[in-house]
Amino acid sequence: MKKTVAIFIAAMAISGSAFAQGAISSSTTRWTDADGNLIREYTTVKQYKSIDDARFDAKVGAELPATYSTTYELPNTITIEHPDRYRYVVVNGQPIIVERENRKIIHVYPR
């Protein structure tokens, strides 16, 4: 029985790391690569501009700089629980999900 549990835990760890590959997140909400693609497409359709800032390095847990005053609502095509809790911004072509209340970065999509 212990061996079965150990195998199950190892399998979950491997599948979890494969899921998270390429993106960094601190939220319990599952942010997929498909969501990142939807955000990129939505940004293009809405003609939102990416902020160009060579000094900015997006880090999960950091607060989005106050100089980035404009954040956007998530596209309706993203189906997550409580989407009204989050907003996004695109910096250097990289979609970044933030908490609406405090602008804390909770997910960073790769460029």
C-alpha positions in Angstrom: 0.0 0.0 0.0 2.8 2.5 0.9 4.5 1.7 -2.4 1.3 2.5 -4.3 0.9 5.8 -2.5 4.5 6.7 -3.2 4.1 5.9 -6.9 0.9 8.0 -7.0 2.6 11.0 -5.3 5.5 10.7 -7.7 3.2 10.6 -10.7 1.3 13.7 -9.5 4.6 15.6 -9.0 5.7 14.8 -12.5 2.4 15.8 -14.1 2.3 18.9 -12.0 5.7 20.0 -13.1 4.9 19.3 -16.7 1.8 21.5 -16.4 3.7 24.4 -14.9 6.5 24.2 -17.4 7.2 27.6 -19.1 5.0 29.7 -16.7 5.3 30.8 -13.1 2.4 31.2 -10.8 1.5 31.8 -7.2 -2.2 31.4 -7.5 -4.3 28.3 -6.9 -6.2 29.2 -10.1 -4.9 27.1 -13.0 -3.5 29.4 -15.7 -2.9 27.5 -18.9 -0.8 28.3 -21.9 -4.1 28.4 -23.8 -5.2 31.3 -21.5 -2.0 33.1 -22.3 -2.7 32.7 -26.0 -6.2 34.0 -25.6 -4.9 37.1 -23.7 -2.4 37.8 -26.5 -5.2 37.4 -29.2 -7.6 39.6 -27.2 -4.9 42.2 -26.7 -4.4 42.4 -30.4 -8.1 42.5 -31.3 -8.6 45.3 -28.7 -5.4 47.0 -29.9 -4.1 47.3 -26.4 -0.4 48.3 -26.4 2.3 46.3 -24.7 4.3 48.4 -22.2 8.0 48.5 -23.3 10.3 48.7 -20.2 13.7 47.0 -20.5 14.2 47.5 -16.8 11.1 45.6 -15.7 11.6 41.9 -14.7 8.2 40.3 -13.9 8.4 38.3 -10.6 5.6 36.4 -9.1 4.7 38.0 -5.7 6.0 41.5 -6.7 3.6 44.4 -7.0 3.0 45.8 -10.5 4.7 49.2 -10.6 2.3 52.2 -10.1 3.6 53.7 -13.3 1.7 50.9 -15.2 -1.6 52.6 -14.5 -3.7 50.7 -17.0 -4.6 47.0 -16.5 -7.3 45.1 -18.4 -10.1 42.8 -17.5 -9.6 39.2 -18.5 -11.2 38.1 -21.8 -14.6 36.4 -21.3 -13.2 33.4 -23.1 -11.0 32.6 -20.1 -13.0 30.3 -17.8 -11.7 30.5 -14.4 -13.3 30.8 -11.0 -13.8 34.4 -9.9 -12.4 36.1 -13.0 -13.3 39.5 -11.4 -10.5 39.1 -8.9 -7.9 39.4 -11.6 -6.6 41.8 -14.3 -3.8 41.7 -16.7 -1.2 43.8 -18.4 1.3 43.1 -21.2 4.8 44.2 -20.6 7.5 43.6 -23.2 5.1 41.3 -25.0 4.6 39.2 -21.9 1.1 38.7 -20.4 1.1 39.2 -16.6 -1.8 38.4 -14.4 -2.3 40.5 -11.3 -4.7 40.5 -8.4 -7.2 43.4 -8.9 -7.1 44.6 -5.3 -3.4 45.0 -4.7 -1.8 44.6 -8.2 0.3 41.7 -6.9 1.7 39.6 -9.8 0.3 36.1 -9.5 1.2 34.6 -12.9 3.7 35.4 -15.6 3.4 33.9 -19.1 6.6 33.4 -21.1 7.4 35.7 -23.9 
